[in-house]
Amino acid sequence: MSNAISTIGVIGAGQMGNGIAHVSALAGYDVFIHDVAEERVIKGLATIDGTLSRQVHSGRITEDDRKAAMARVRPAIAVDALGDCDLVIEAATENEQVKRKIFASVCPVLRPDAMLATNTSSISITRLASASDRPERFIGIHFMNPVPVMQLVELIRGIATGDETFEAAKAYVAKLGKTVAVAEDFPGFMVNRILLPMINEAIYVLYEGVGSVEAIDTAMRLGANHPMGPLQLADFIGLDTCLSIMQVLYEGLADSKYRPCPLLVKYVEAGWLGRKTNRGFYDYRGEHPVPTR
């Protein structure tokens, strides 16, 4: 099966989806990118072109590489356009019901031998696979954000995932030039099982008045040598995504240490989701980010 993968479908043209399409096209795969609205697909394609142009400017790729990659990425306005893909990767919002609806809509148009993957960062692969018609050809391929920059990809098998599917996914990731870390199908897998509770604890530190936004981020940058403070990182990830992952951990592992901080819930309820809404733990509407607390 690994030798047969030449065409990739990506469902979701947002930050993760366009990143996956970007690295796939750059690695030589033909890519179709789909979203619920045509304007999102067009915006995603523009983002890919912009990121590739920055890579040309920095010397990471050539202008010919950029042109060739853009020629390989095509919009899939209707889900039917994914029918000839060898591998389709779902990269929608971190909401199980949304993902299940996507699998129900895409499975009927796929070839019987096509693989289906999810980029979920926390939800059970086994449970998501049960919403498809091909659990043995279903796998978790969890890219890190931003996809063109981050080296790691977590691979997660569901209980029914076949060996052939697993090996094909490994070959795909290898061709992207990325490194595989194999995780078991437990809530949050590895990276987010470790990372998100740390971010949640940083929000509790802010909530309890132990330190300010700037103090917490400075402490972790200079005291723990983190390249980005945990609250700045939360804004980059998206506070809604952070909350969704913490809820999966809390509900899936039934341990109070994973309880989402009430302040995180409040920010999400306010629509302060971080960089994508220009306000989170920092306000990004001015020339420089300003802490909101």
C-alpha positions, 0 to 999 in steps of 0.5 A: 500500500505504501508504494501506491500512495501518490495522492493525498486529500486533506479535509480542513483548510485551516492552520493544520490542514493547509500545513499538511497540504503544504508539506505533502505537496513539497514532498511530491504528493498530489494534494486535494484540499477541502473545507465546508466553504470555498472561501476557506479553501481559497484562503488556505491555498493563499496561506500555503503560497505565502509560507512557501514564498517565505521559505524561498526568501529564507533559502530553505527551498528554491522558487522552482520548488515553490512553483512545483508544490503549488502546481500539485495542490488543488482545491476540492470544493465538493467532497466528491473530488476526494474520490481518487485519493489514496490517503485522506487526512481529516484536519478539522476542529478538535470536536469529536462530533464534527469529525464523525460527521466528516467521516460519514460524509467522506467514506461513501466517495472513497475507493475501498482501498483508500486509507483514512487518517485523523489529525486529532491531537487527543481523541480516541482513534478507535472511537473515531475509526468506528464512525468510518467504514474502514477501521482497519485502514484508519489511523491517527497521524498527528502533526505538530503546529506549525506543520512546515516547521515542526519535525515530529509526527505522532502515529497512533493505531486504533484497535483495528488498524492493520499492519499494512496501514501502519507501515504505509503511514510510516512511509508517508511521514518518512517521505515528508522528512519528518520523524515518527513517534508511535503512541498508544491510543490513550487520551492525549497520546504523548505530546499533549498528555504532557504539554497541555496539563503544563499549560493548564497549570500555568493558567491556574497559576495566573488564575490564583494570582501567583504571577502575571501573564508576563511573569509566568511566561518569562519564568518558563522561558528563562527558568526552564529554557522554553522557547515560548512561555506557556501562556503565549504558547496557549494563544498560539495553539488556540484556547478552544483547542487547549480546552477541548484537549483538557476536557478529553483528558479529564473525561477520558482519564477520570483524574481531577488533575486534568480539570480545565482551569475555570479561567481557560473556560471563561476566556473560551466563552468570551471568544478570546481564543488567542492569536486567531481572534487577536485576543487571548492571554495577550491582546494582539490588536496593537503593534505589540502583544499586550497581556490581558491580565 
